[in-house]
Amino acid sequence: MNVSLDKKHLPTSTFACGPAQSLPSQRNACLYETRFERSHRAPDISTYGLYKETEENLRQLLNIPSDYTVLFFPGGATAAMEAVLWSLTRQSVSGLNMGAFSRLWSQTLAQRLPDVTKDFQTVHLIPHQLPNPQTSLIILTPNETSTGVQLPDDFLSDVWQHRGTDTLVAWDTTSCAGGRILPADIYDVQLFALQKCFAAGGGTCALILSPRAVARAKEMSDKRSIPYFLDLSQAVTFAGPKHQTLNTPSTINIWLTNEACKFMLANGRLKEMENLCKKHADYLLNWATQTDWCRPLVPEEKFRSFTTLTLQITDPKILDTDINKALADTGLENLQDGLKKYRTVEQNSLRIACFPFVDTNGIVEYQKLTAALDEIVRQLRTNK
C-alpha cells in the first residue's frame, strides 16, 4: 500500500530512540577533531585532556557528588550492567521488570550470576511495590526505553530510604540521563549509554560509583572469580587523577558526549534540557488526545516517561508497520528508522524520542512529524 508524502513538509530530525538526533556541532565535525587517532593513555587525551574535561562537564551537568568515581566503560550499557552485577552483588539482587531493558538487566543478565538469590517483580505499566529492600543490590531503570514507564522521584526516594544497611542501589539511566533531573544523592551506581540524550554513538557507557560501591567492588573482587573486563575494582584503579580507562574506549563517543555537555551547560543546563523533553512530550500527548487512533501506552502521567514516549495505536486497521513503512518510503535518511516500537512490546504502538536535541528550539520538528502521521493515517484509511 503506497502512501505519498510531500518531502518539503517533512521533519529533518530523527525521532529514533538511539543512536539519537545529534547537534550540528556533532554532526558537522571533521573526524580528526574527535582525536580518534590518539592513545587513550596519552596524558593530553586522558589525564589533562578530553577525558578529564568530559568527566568534569558531566559532574557539573548531572550534579554528581564529588566523592563519586566516574568511569567511561566500553561496550555500552549491557556491558556496564554485567560489570555492576558481577562486581557489586554479594548474595542477593532485586529489582523491577518494566520492559525490555530493565528485563535485560534484572533477568537475562542477573540470572547468570552463580549462587545468588534473585528477587524480581514484573511491572505492568504502573509500579505499585518497592523491590525487596534487604538484598545486597537493588537494580532499577528510572526511565524504561521500550514501554516508556518512569519511576518518579518519590518512588526512587522510597527505595533509598527503605534499603537495607548493606544494600547498594544501582540505576540504569540510559533513557533519561541528560534529559531528566534526578535526585543527586540517592544512588550508589548510575550507568548510562551515551547514545540517547547525549547523542553519541553506541558502544560506550558512563558509570558512576559511590564510595560504598567502590569498596564493594574491591570486596567482591577478592571473594568471587570475576572476568577481568567486568571487574570494576580493576577499572577504578585507572580512574581518579589519571582519568584513564581499563580498556580502550571510543574516544569519538567521549568527544561527542563532551560536545553535548558543553551545549547543555551553555543553554540552561539540565533544567532547560528537562524542559525541552517535557515540551516535546507534552506536545505529542496533546496531539494524541485529539486523534481517534492513538493514546499513551502508560495511562498514568506520574509513571509516564517524558524522554521516550510510547503511543498505543487504538484503531485495529492502522498498523505500526504500515506507518513506519510510509516514513521509510520517503527515502529521507532521518526517517529510515521511523518510530518503531521495541521488538518485545506486544501492543500495536509507536515509540518516539523526546530527547533535547530532537528539537532544541521547541516543537516545530514535532509539528511536522504529527502532520505527516495525520496524513499517513488519512491515506491508509482511504486506501483500505
Secondary structure as a PSIPRED ss2 file (coil, helix, strand):
# PSIPRED VFORMAT (PSIPRED V4.0)

   1 M C   1.000  0.000  0.000
   2 N C   1.000  0.000  0.000
   3 V C   1.000  0.000  0.000
   4 S C   1.000  0.000  0.000
   5 L C   1.000  0.000  0.000
   6 D C   1.000  0.000  0.000
   7 K H   0.000  1.000  0.000
   8 K H   0.000  1.000  0.000
   9 H H   0.000  1.000  0.000
  10 L C   1.000  0.000  0.000
  11 P C   1.000  0.000  0.000
  12 T C   1.000  0.000  0.000
  13 S C   1.000  0.000  0.000
  14 T C   1.000  0.000  0.000
  15 F C   1.000  0.000  0.000
  16 A C   1.000  0.000  0.000
  17 C C   1.000  0.000  0.000
  18 G C   1.000  0.000  0.000
  19 P C   1.000  0.000  0.000
  20 A C   1.000  0.000  0.000
  21 Q C   1.000  0.000  0.000
  22 S C   1.000  0.000  0.000
  23 L C   1.000  0.000  0.000
  24 P H   0.000  1.000  0.000
  25 S H   0.000  1.000  0.000
  26 Q H   0.000  1.000  0.000
  27 R H   0.000  1.000  0.000
  28 N C   1.000  0.000  0.000
  29 A C   1.000  0.000  0.000
  30 C C   1.000  0.000  0.000
  31 L H   0.000  1.000  0.000
  32 Y H   0.000  1.000  0.000
  33 E H   0.000  1.000  0.000
  34 T H   0.000  1.000  0.000
  35 R C   1.000  0.000  0.000
  36 F C   1.000  0.000  0.000
  37 E C   1.000  0.000  0.000
  38 R C   1.000  0.000  0.000
  39 S C   1.000  0.000  0.000
  40 H C   1.000  0.000  0.000
  41 R C   1.000  0.000  0.000
  42 A C   1.000  0.000  0.000
  43 P C   1.000  0.000  0.000
  44 D C   1.000  0.000  0.000
  45 I C   1.000  0.000  0.000
  46 S C   1.000  0.000  0.000
  47 T C   1.000  0.000  0.000
  48 Y C   1.000  0.000  0.000
  49 G C   1.000  0.000  0.000
  50 L H   0.000  1.000  0.000
  51 Y H   0.000  1.000  0.000
  52 K H   0.000  1.000  0.000
  53 E H   0.000  1.000  0.000
  54 T H   0.000  1.000  0.000
  55 E H   0.000  1.000  0.000
  56 E H   0.000  1.000  0.000
  57 N H   0.000  1.000  0.000
  58 L H   0.000  1.000  0.000
  59 R H   0.000  1.000  0.000
  60 Q H   0.000  1.000  0.000
  61 L H   0.000  1.000  0.000
  62 L H   0.000  1.000  0.000
  63 N C   1.000  0.000  0.000
  64 I C   1.000  0.000  0.000
  65 P C   1.000  0.000  0.000
  66 S C   1.000  0.000  0.000
  67 D C   1.000  0.000  0.000
  68 Y C   1.000  0.000  0.000
  69 T E   0.000  0.000  1.000
  70 V E   0.000  0.000  1.000
  71 L E   0.000  0.000  1.000
  72 F E   0.000  0.000  1.000
  73 F E   0.000  0.000  1.000
  74 P E   0.000  0.000  1.000
  75 G C   1.000  0.000  0.000
  76 G H   0.000  1.000  0.000
  77 A H   0.000  1.000  0.000
  78 T H   0.000  1.000  0.000
  79 A H   0.000  1.000  0.000
  80 A H   0.000  1.000  0.000
  81 M H   0.000  1.000  0.000
  82 E H   0.000  1.000  0.000
  83 A H   0.000  1.000  0.000
  84 V H   0.000  1.000  0.000
  85 L H   0.000  1.000  0.000
  86 W H   0.000  1.000  0.000
  87 S H   0.000  1.000  0.000
  88 L H   0.000  1.000  0.000
  89 T C   1.000  0.000  0.000
  90 R C   1.000  0.000  0.000
  91 Q C   1.000  0.000  0.000
  92 S E   0.000  0.000  1.000
  93 V E   0.000  0.000  1.000
  94 S E   0.000  0.000  1.000
  95 G E   0.000  0.000  1.000
  96 L E   0.000  0.000  1.000
  97 N E   0.000  0.000  1.000
  98 M C   1.000  0.000  0.000
  99 G C   1.000  0.000  0.000
 100 A H   0.000  1.000  0.000
 101 F H   0.000  1.000  0.000
 102 S H   0.000  1.000  0.000
 103 R H   0.000  1.000  0.000
 104 L H   0.000  1.000  0.000
 105 W H   0.000  1.000  0.000
 106 S H   0.000  1.000  0.000
 107 Q H   0.000  1.000  0.000
 108 T H   0.000  1.000  0.000
 109 L H   0.000  1.000  0.000
 110 A H   0.000  1.000  0.000
 111 Q H   0.000  1.000  0.000
 112 R H   0.000  1.000  0.000
 113 L C   1.000  0.000  0.000
 114 P C   1.000  0.000  0.000
 115 D C   1.000  0.000  0.000
 116 V C   1.000  0.000  0.000
 117 T E   0.000  0.000  1.000
 118 K E   0.000  0.000  1.000
 119 D E   0.000  0.000  1.000
 120 F E   0.000  0.000  1.000
 121 Q E   0.000  0.000  1.000
 122 T E   0.000  0.000  1.000
 123 V C   1.000  0.000  0.000
 124 H C   1.000  0.000  0.000
 125 L C   1.000  0.000  0.000
 126 I C   1.000  0.000  0.000
 127 P C   1.000  0.000  0.000
 128 H C   1.000  0.000  0.000
 129 Q C   1.000  0.000  0.000
 130 L C   1.000  0.000  0.000
 131 P C   1.000  0.000  0.000
 132 N C   1.000  0.000  0.000
 133 P C   1.000  0.000  0.000
 134 Q C   1.000  0.000  0.000
 135 T C   1.000  0.000  0.000
 136 S C   1.000  0.000  0.000
 137 L E   0.000  0.000  1.000
 138 I E   0.000  0.000  1.000
 139 I E   0.000  0.000  1.000
 140 L E   0.000  0.000  1.000
 141 T C   1.000  0.000  0.000
 142 P C   1.000  0.000  0.000
 143 N E   0.000  0.000  1.000
 144 E C   1.000  0.000  0.000
 145 T C   1.000  0.000  0.000
 146 S C   1.000  0.000  0.000
 147 T C   1.000  0.000  0.000
 148 G C   1.000  0.000  0.000
 149 V E   0.000  0.000  1.000
 150 Q E   0.000  0.000  1.000
 151 L C   1.000  0.000  0.000
 152 P C   1.000  0.000  0.000
 153 D H   0.000  1.000  0.000
 154 D H   0.000  1.000  0.000
 155 F H   0.000  1.000  0.000
 156 L H   0.000  1.000  0.000
 157 S H   0.000  1.000  0.000
 158 D H   0.000  1.000  0.000
 159 V H   0.000  1.000  0.000
 160 W H   0.000  1.000  0.000
 161 Q H   0.000  1.000  0.000
 162 H C   1.000  0.000  0.000
 163 R C   1.000  0.000  0.000
 164 G C   1.000  0.000  0.000
 165 T C   1.000  0.000  0.000
 166 D C   1.000  0.000  0.000
 167 T C   1.000  0.000  0.000
 168 L E   0.000  0.000  1.000
 169 V E   0.000  0.000  1.000
 170 A E   0.000  0.000  1.000
 171 W E   0.000  0.000  1.000
 172 D E   0.000  0.000  1.000
 173 T C   1.000  0.000  0.000
 174 T C   1.000  0.000  0.000
 175 S C   1.000  0.000  0.000
 176 C C   1.000  0.000  0.000
 177 A C   1.000  0.000  0.000
 178 G C   1.000  0.000  0.000
 179 G C   1.000  0.000  0.000
 180 R C   1.000  0.000  0.000
 181 I C   1.000  0.000  0.000
 182 L C   1.000  0.000  0.000
 183 P C   1.000  0.000  0.000
 184 A C   1.000  0.000  0.000
 185 D C   1.000  0.000  0.000
 186 I C   1.000  0.000  0.000
 187 Y C   1.000  0.000  0.000
 188 D C   1.000  0.000  0.000
 189 V E   0.000  0.000  1.000
 190 Q E   0.000  0.000  1.000
 191 L E   0.000  0.000  1.000
 192 F E   0.000  0.000  1.000
 193 A E   0.000  0.000  1.000
 194 L C   1.000  0.000  0.000
 195 Q C   1.000  0.000  0.000
 196 K C   1.000  0.000  0.000
 197 C C   1.000  0.000  0.000
 198 F C   1.000  0.000  0.000
 199 A C   1.000  0.000  0.000
 200 A C   1.000  0.000  0.000
 201 G C   1.000  0.000  0.000
 202 G C   1.000  0.000  0.000
 203 G C   1.000  0.000  0.000
 204 T E   0.000  0.000  1.000
 205 C E   0.000  0.000  1.000
 206 A E   0.000  0.000  1.000
 207 L E   0.000  0.000  1.000
 208 I E   0.000  0.000  1.000
 209 L E   0.000  0.000  1.000
 210 S C   1.000  0.000  0.000
 211 P H   0.000  1.000  0.000
 212 R H   0.000  1.000  0.000
 213 A H   0.000  1.000  0.000
 214 V H   0.000  1.000  0.000
 215 A H   0.000  1.000  0.000
 216 R H   0.000  1.000  0.000
 217 A H   0.000  1.000  0.000
 218 K H   0.000  1.000  0.000
 219 E H   0.000  1.000  0.000
 220 M H   0.000  1.000  0.000
 221 S H   0.000  1.000  0.000
 222 D H   0.000  1.000  0.000
 223 K H   0.000  1.000  0.000
 224 R C   1.000  0.000  0.000
 225 S C   1.000  0.000  0.000
 226 I C   1.000  0.000  0.000
 227 P C   1.000  0.000  0.000
 228 Y H   0.000  1.000  0.000
 229 F H   0.000  1.000  0.000
 230 L H   0.000  1.000  0.000
 231 D C   1.000  0.000  0.000
 232 L H   0.000  1.000  0.000
 233 S H   0.000  1.000  0.000
 234 Q H   0.000  1.000  0.000
 235 A H   0.000  1.000  0.000
 236 V H   0.000  1.000  0.000
 237 T H   0.000  1.000  0.000
 238 F H   0.000  1.000  0.000
 239 A C   1.000  0.000  0.000
 240 G H   0.000  1.000  0.000
 241 P H   0.000  1.000  0.000
 242 K H   0.000  1.000  0.000
 243 H C   1.000  0.000  0.000
 244 Q C   1.000  0.000  0.000
 245 T C   1.000  0.000  0.000
 246 L C   1.000  0.000  0.000
 247 N C   1.000  0.000  0.000
 248 T C   1.000  0.000  0.000
 249 P C   1.000  0.000  0.000
 250 S C   1.000  0.000  0.000
 251 T H   0.000  1.000  0.000
 252 I H   0.000  1.000  0.000
 253 N H   0.000  1.000  0.000
 254 I H   0.000  1.000  0.000
 255 W H   0.000  1.000  0.000
 256 L H   0.000  1.000  0.000
 257 T H   0.000  1.000  0.000
 258 N H   0.000  1.000  0.000
 259 E H   0.000  1.000  0.000
 260 A H   0.000  1.000  0.000
 261 C H   0.000  1.000  0.000
 262 K H   0.000  1.000  0.000
 263 F H   0.000  1.000  0.000
 264 M H   0.000  1.000  0.000
 265 L H   0.000  1.000  0.000
 266 A H   0.000  1.000  0.000
 267 N C   1.000  0.000  0.000
 268 G C   1.000  0.000  0.000
 269 R H   0.000  1.000  0.000
 270 L H   0.000  1.000  0.000
 271 K H   0.000  1.000  0.000
 272 E H   0.000  1.000  0.000
 273 M H   0.000  1.000  0.000
 274 E H   0.000  1.000  0.000
 275 N H   0.000  1.000  0.000
 276 L H   0.000  1.000  0.000
 277 C H   0.000  1.000  0.000
 278 K H   0.000  1.000  0.000
 279 K H   0.000  1.000  0.000
 280 H H   0.000  1.000  0.000
 281 A H   0.000  1.000  0.000
 282 D H   0.000  1.000  0.000
 283 Y H   0.000  1.000  0.000
 284 L H   0.000  1.000  0.000
 285 L H   0.000  1.000  0.000
 286 N H   0.000  1.000  0.000
 287 W H   0.000  1.000  0.000
 288 A H   0.000  1.000  0.000
 289 T H   0.000  1.000  0.000
 290 Q H   0.000  1.000  0.000
 291 T C   1.000  0.000  0.000
 292 D C   1.000  0.000  0.000
 293 W C   1.000  0.000  0.000
 294 C E   0.000  0.000  1.000
 295 R E   0.000  0.000  1.000
 296 P E   0.000  0.000  1.000
 297 L C   1.000  0.000  0.000
 298 V C   1.000  0.000  0.000
 299 P C   1.000  0.000  0.000
 300 E C   1.000  0.000  0.000
 301 E H   0.000  1.000  0.000
 302 K H   0.000  1.000  0.000
 303 F H   0.000  1.000  0.000
 304 R E   0.000  0.000  1.000
 305 S C   1.000  0.000  0.000
 306 F C   1.000  0.000  0.000
 307 T C   1.000  0.000  0.000
 308 T E   0.000  0.000  1.000
 309 L E   0.000  0.000  1.000
 310 T E   0.000  0.000  1.000
 311 L E   0.000  0.000  1.000
 312 Q E   0.000  0.000  1.000
 313 I E   0.000  0.000  1.000
 314 T C   1.000  0.000  0.000
 315 D C   1.000  0.000  0.000
 316 P C   1.000  0.000  0.000
 317 K C   1.000  0.000  0.000
 318 I C   1.000  0.000  0.000
 319 L C   1.000  0.000  0.000
 320 D H   0.000  1.000  0.000
 321 T H   0.000  1.000  0.000
 322 D H   0.000  1.000  0.000
 323 I H   0.000  1.000  0.000
 324 N H   0.000  1.000  0.000
 325 K H   0.000  1.000  0.000
 326 A H   0.000  1.000  0.000
 327 L H   0.000  1.000  0.000
 328 A H   0.000  1.000  0.000
 329 D C   1.000  0.000  0.000
 330 T C   1.000  0.000  0.000
 331 G C   1.000  0.000  0.000
 332 L C   1.000  0.000  0.000
 333 E H   0.000  1.000  0.000
 334 N H   0.000  1.000  0.000
 335 L H   0.000  1.000  0.000
 336 Q C   1.000  0.000  0.000
 337 D C   1.000  0.000  0.000
 338 G C   1.000  0.000  0.000
 339 L C   1.000  0.000  0.000
 340 K C   1.000  0.000  0.000
 341 K C   1.000  0.000  0.000
 342 Y C   1.000  0.000  0.000
 343 R C   1.000  0.000  0.000
 344 T C   1.000  0.000  0.000
 345 V C   1.000  0.000  0.000
 346 E C   1.000  0.000  0.000
 347 Q C   1.000  0.000  0.000
 348 N C   1.000  0.000  0.000
 349 S E   0.000  0.000  1.000
 350 L E   0.000  0.000  1.000
 351 R E   0.000  0.000  1.000
 352 I E   0.000  0.000  1.000
 353 A E   0.000  0.000  1.000
 354 C C   1.000  0.000  0.000
 355 F C   1.000  0.000  0.000
 356 P H   0.000  1.000  0.000
 357 F H   0.000  1.000  0.000
 358 V H   0.000  1.000  0.000
 359 D C   1.000  0.000  0.000
 360 T C   1.000  0.000  0.000
 361 N C   1.000  0.000  0.000
 362 G C   1.000  0.000  0.000
 363 I C   1.000  0.000  0.000
 364 V H   0.000  1.000  0.000
 365 E H   0.000  1.000  0.000
 366 Y H   0.000  1.000  0.000
 367 Q H   0.000  1.000  0.000
 368 K H   0.000  1.000  0.000
 369 L H   0.000  1.000  0.000
 370 T H   0.000  1.000  0.000
 371 A H   0.000  1.000  0.000
 372 A H   0.000  1.000  0.000
 373 L H   0.000  1.000  0.000
 374 D H   0.000  1.000  0.000
 375 E H   0.000  1.000  0.000
 376 I H   0.000  1.000  0.000
 377 V H   0.000  1.000  0.000
 378 R H   0.000  1.000  0.000
 379 Q H   0.000  1.000  0.000
 380 L H   0.000  1.000  0.000
 381 R H   0.000  1.000  0.000
 382 T H   0.000  1.000  0.000
 383 N H   0.000  1.000  0.000
 384 K C   1.000  0.000  0.000
